[in-house]
Amino acid sequence: MLERAVIFDLDDTLYAEREYVHSGFREVASALCKTLSIDQGEICRELTRIFAAGVRGTVFNEWLSLRGLAKNEHLGSMIDTYREHRPRISLLPDTRRALT
């Protein structure tokens, strides 16, 4: 029996990668604002600025350095929160129609 499948890459095919990234930044900012007493919106804007400047893979390291915070105290939990968060994202325009 021959089975057929259609496989899609999620990033920037079905969902905008930047939407996932921003969703993760919001979760990280929400967690950090409780422990560091920094405004959640401010954290989110700073993370987004770093990402928009082209930084990939070390956004949290850069942010911690910018803030003068110890990486060994915060980096692990930031990464875990980002990776484990439930993304608030939506399909790209016309994707649902293409899938059906």
JOKAGI-V752936 format. One record per backbone hydrogen bond with DSSP energy under -1.0 kcal/mol. NH is the residue of the N-H (numbers start at 0). CO is the residue of the C=O. If there is no record, write none. Layout:
nh = [NH NH]
co = [CO CO]
//
This chain:
nh = [11 12 13 14 19 20 21 22 23 24 25 26 27 28 29 30 31 32 35 42 43 44 45 46 47 48 49 50 51 52 53 54 61 62 63 64 65 66 68 73 74 77 78 79 80 81 82 83 91 94 97 98 99]
co = [14 9 9 9 15 16 17 18 19 20 21 22 23 24 25 26 27 28 31 38 39 40 41 42 43 44 45 46 47 48 50 49 57 58 59 60 61 62 63 69 70 73 74 75 76 77 78 79 13 91 93 94 95]
//
